[in-house]
Amino acid sequence: MAILSGGVSFGIASMPGKAFAQIPAAYAGQAEPGKILVIIQLGGGNDGLNTVIPGEDDLYYAARPNIAIQKTNALKLDQDMYLHPSMVGIKKLYDAGHVAIAQNIGYPNPNRSHFRATDIWNTGSAANVMWEEGWAGRYLMTQYPNFPIQMPKHPMAIQLGSVESLALQSDVGRFGTVFEDPNQFYQLVSGATADTDAPPATQAGDELGFLKQVAASSIQFANVIQASATKGKNSLTYPTTGLGRQLGIVSRLIAGGLTTPVYLVNIGGFDTHANQLTQHANLWKTISEAVSTFQTDMTNQNLADQISVMTFSEFGRRINQNGTLGTDHGTAAPMFVIGKTVRGGIIGANPDLKSVDANGDIKFKYDYRQVYSTVLRDHLGLDNVRTAAIFQSTFERLPIYKNSIEGMPEQVTMELLVPWPNPIRQSALIQYGIFEEATISLGVYDMQGRLMQNLFEGKRAVGSYALTLEGSLFASGHYILSLQNQRGGRLTRSIQIQND
Amino acid sequence: MPGATASNIRHLLSRSLFGFSSNDYEKAMGYGSLESLVDQAILAPLPLPAPPNAWVSLTPAQAQQDSGDAGRWYTELTQWWNKRMYTQGLNMQEKIVLFLHNHFACERDKVNYPQYMYQQNQLFRKFALGNFKQLVKEISIDPTMLIYLDGNNSRGAAPNENYGRELLELFTIGIGNYSENDVKQAAKALSGYQVRGLTVTYDPARSYTNASLTILGKTAKFNVNTLVDLIFEQKQTAEFICRKIYQNFVYYKADEVFVKKMADVFRANNYELKPLFRFLLLSDEFYKPSILASRIKDPQELIIGALKLLQIPVPDWNNAFELARMLQMQLFQPPDVAGWPGQREWISSTTYSHRGGFTDSLLSGKRYNGVNVTGKLNPLIYARTFSTCEKAVAFVNQLIDLFILFPISDAKRSFLLETMLEGTIAANWSTNTAQADVRIARLLKAMMRMPEFQLN
């Protein structure tokens, strides 16, 4: 019986092979080397309207007689919007063009439960379906197709904390290495052991396999994490807040040479139902100071071009204040993307406090998966097909990065329905709609992006179209159906062909 | 009816208690049948315990916050509860109290006064085998809950929706079975309460003025009691609670067919918990082979359970308190109102490693960071409490069967035997040989470091 112990590196040979039926090795991505995403989770539901403030809108002041932030105290941005007064550091970054604020981010049929809404944001699903894999986990599957049979040298994702986020989980295993402090983690793991025996195929055996995988990856990564944290330095002193400490560690790990592409840090306390003014101000002061220190540090160490910071929270809050000087669970809210490679400024129209949803709350203008898709494609360099596969649908990108598409997403000019049936056994019905005359191409691609069959190419007038896809012409497996127009618009659907 | 086999008894004890010692196991076997064991011990009624200290009846005051008393009292309260878990014998009460604490989760960070959380904890004890519907009525106007979910000072004209939402979503009927409007209307029905000193007052003038409210399709002038009655008229409520009990005590993925059977029993007994738990603990479902050892121990089960296994006479309760915190299960401080999610969510690279560090500390007398741990095990005295201790193979097998519920292969049994023998032959083993204490400690450490040890 082979025993793994602290300091010895082995993969674990006994994990179920389920993933490999889904992810062909050729599906491995070629992300731009060295790009890093730092995600900041704002737990509890951040009050977007008191963060990025519509200071010229009378409706805002009317809805919040006691808790509105007066524009005279706030920090002026563009297009009549203001930042919360405690966000001085982020304002400086904004003025330097390093902050993109995407407004009114949400999704259809928003959920107001902390738990369900957090799951939605973590999995990248629509509100009406339950996914059990994280969106970052699915991204990491494209980057580490051999995990967990083979472990890479460096962690695939790092989360500062103790409980692993759903965002980093997947059917093949957990991508995150989770710890509070690199040295303490090393000390802890040094006594750990894990054997490589295959667990039995029972319910209890599944749980044992899971425990063994966590043990094996801790043993695998503890050394390199500690070594990087020792080698890497901070070029300036971080605030002594929880978030400051977390970003200080992220900085040392990156500066110390870890190639980990995804970091997750968090700050809680945003569930401001009562007496919210002081608490909300302190939270954003903490974030603003920690993020601006991190940004300066990365710039000093010539690492800033590699790194993007993105915030998210499970929902915004109600437009109207409640009876206890706070705000209850709401809907859409702004997201921040911060870094040297972003195209700074405000993206999208200001919150519309007049045309609201049935509950009197803000209607979302852009889907949160548009932001995720933009980050995946324009920052992490993932291609369109694989990005669409992560969300099982194409989301139009937003002009967040300097290399992003110019201007706002066009009006919807075409649609591609989900093929039926899917998986496809013999044939399936492909339906699409054209809302503006265009030259289009419709085709089936394999997971390496090679065109397998051209279904249609040419001009299409406005209308609905349907055709039949013969599954028997293909080998069994996963494919991408793609509809493109000459303006660069592209819609995709994942399809699976099963020929017995 | 399942039989009182060694395997069934160990399973029942591991799920209804915070682990068990070899003495507990022998005693449980003595009952002769699962039915006697459940009726006479596991679900036997117990009186309410004496409070941890006199502070529980002091009127909450700013002074205790300023002086740091609140923090010390919370530690005292936690250790009081830990000791109750450690000395529970064969009674399930504290396990159900913890289930209820996790179900009606409230955080001490927001409820600054331990007096309130002590009251709530005793309320859970009072209802551990009592009427769940009545508990929901009382928890709705419990000081801790009023503070934690902002019902305190909520007025009918502009109610705070926090408690109304969680009452429906997490405590009773479950997400998807009510509308946004139900939340808003329920918040009105729940308004008008204020925490005053150690008690709660109701002021009709602070409640709603509408002639009636429409909630879950019914229109009436609702108050807390009639609102809760209405919620329990919904079929989904019994199922929601039974599903949660199943997930906590049986397996984290619920069997919906069996959950419906539980819900039938729950409704037929007017939401009394005792007959529901009796039904569950004597059901064939509970003892199915696929259920055995399929649960990842929660940190309290791990910590209290390891102390019981090793029969530590005077455990280091500070160590237990600190480690539970590191393992993400600080009592009175669940992560949020949904409580601890459990099972795989207990485990990350950090918490898994801390689990091993804790069990090591009971043998080494030191934590991973060098801090001393009192009550370190004396391996020889411990070993000699086992009749098999002079026969290496039998001794190791007896320990494995006591410590680990997951089926252990012969190869692993030999590996553990060799860990103790360290090159000598089994026939030469005696607890009187040189270094026997070190070898026994090494065996115990290795068993508790096995991932199998984390399952019950």
HADDOCK unambig.tbl for C-alpha pairs under 7 A between the chains (distance, minus, plus):
assign (segid A and resid 162 and name CA) (segid B and resid 348 and name CA) 6.59 0.50 0.50
assign (segid A and resid 162 and name CA) (segid B and resid 350 and name CA) 6.19 0.50 0.50
assign (segid A and resid 162 and name CA) (segid B and resid 351 and name CA) 6.59 0.50 0.50
assign (segid A and resid 163 and name CA) (segid B and resid 345 and name CA) 6.53 0.50 0.50
assign (segid A and resid 163 and name CA) (segid B and resid 346 and name CA) 6.98 0.50 0.50
assign (segid A and resid 163 and name CA) (segid B and resid 348 and name CA) 5.99 0.50 0.50
assign (segid A and resid 164 and name CA) (segid B and resid 348 and name CA) 5.92 0.50 0.50
assign (segid A and resid 177 and name CA) (segid B and resid 349 and name CA) 5.85 0.50 0.50
assign (segid A and resid 178 and name CA) (segid B and resid 348 and name CA) 6.09 0.50 0.50
assign (segid A and resid 178 and name CA) (segid B and resid 349 and name CA) 5.49 0.50 0.50
assign (segid A and resid 178 and name CA) (segid B and resid 350 and name CA) 5.91 0.50 0.50
assign (segid A and resid 179 and name CA) (segid B and resid 349 and name CA) 6.91 0.50 0.50
assign (segid A and resid 179 and name CA) (segid B and resid 350 and name CA) 5.20 0.50 0.50
assign (segid A and resid 185 and name CA) (segid B and resid 350 and name CA) 6.55 0.50 0.50
assign (segid A and resid 187 and name CA) (segid B and resid 368 and name CA) 6.78 0.50 0.50
assign (segid A and resid 188 and name CA) (segid B and resid 353 and name CA) 5.59 0.50 0.50
assign (segid A and resid 188 and name CA) (segid B and resid 354 and name CA) 6.36 0.50 0.50
assign (segid A and resid 188 and name CA) (segid B and resid 357 and name CA) 6.54 0.50 0.50
assign (segid A and resid 188 and name CA) (segid B and resid 368 and name CA) 6.31 0.50 0.50
assign (segid A and resid 189 and name CA) (segid B and resid 353 and name CA) 5.54 0.50 0.50
assign (segid A and resid 192 and name CA) (segid B and resid 353 and name CA) 6.56 0.50 0.50
assign (segid A and resid 192 and name CA) (segid B and resid 356 and name CA) 6.91 0.50 0.50
assign (segid A and resid 202 and name CA) (segid B and resid 290 and name CA) 6.68 0.50 0.50
assign (segid A and resid 203 and name CA) (segid B and resid 290 and name CA) 5.96 0.50 0.50
assign (segid A and resid 203 and name CA) (segid B and resid 294 and name CA) 5.89 0.50 0.50
assign (segid A and resid 204 and name CA) (segid B and resid 293 and name CA) 5.65 0.50 0.50
assign (segid A and resid 204 and name CA) (segid B and resid 294 and name CA) 3.88 0.50 0.50
assign (segid A and resid 207 and name CA) (segid B and resid 294 and name CA) 6.57 0.50 0.50
assign (segid A and resid 208 and name CA) (segid B and resid 451 and name CA) 6.56 0.50 0.50
assign (segid A and resid 208 and name CA) (segid B and resid 452 and name CA) 6.41 0.50 0.50
assign (segid A and resid 211 and name CA) (segid B and resid 451 and name CA) 6.09 0.50 0.50
assign (segid A and resid 212 and name CA) (segid B and resid 451 and name CA) 6.50 0.50 0.50
assign (segid A and resid 214 and name CA) (segid B and resid 348 and name CA) 6.65 0.50 0.50
assign (segid A and resid 214 and name CA) (segid B and resid 349 and name CA) 5.77 0.50 0.50
assign (segid A and resid 215 and name CA) (segid B and resid 349 and name CA) 6.75 0.50 0.50
assign (segid A and resid 218 and name CA) (segid B and resid 349 and name CA) 5.24 0.50 0.50
assign (segid A and resid 322 and name CA) (segid B and resid 158 and name CA) 6.06 0.50 0.50
assign (segid A and resid 322 and name CA) (segid B and resid 159 and name CA) 6.88 0.50 0.50
assign (segid A and resid 322 and name CA) (segid B and resid 160 and name CA) 6.22 0.50 0.50
assign (segid A and resid 323 and name CA) (segid B and resid 154 and name CA) 6.90 0.50 0.50
assign (segid A and resid 323 and name CA) (segid B and resid 155 and name CA) 6.94 0.50 0.50
assign (segid A and resid 323 and name CA) (segid B and resid 158 and name CA) 4.79 0.50 0.50
assign (segid A and resid 323 and name CA) (segid B and resid 159 and name CA) 5.91 0.50 0.50
assign (segid A and resid 323 and name CA) (segid B and resid 160 and name CA) 6.34 0.50 0.50
assign (segid A and resid 324 and name CA) (segid B and resid 154 and name CA) 6.99 0.50 0.50
assign (segid A and resid 324 and name CA) (segid B and resid 160 and name CA) 6.82 0.50 0.50
assign (segid A and resid 328 and name CA) (segid B and resid 161 and name CA) 6.71 0.50 0.50
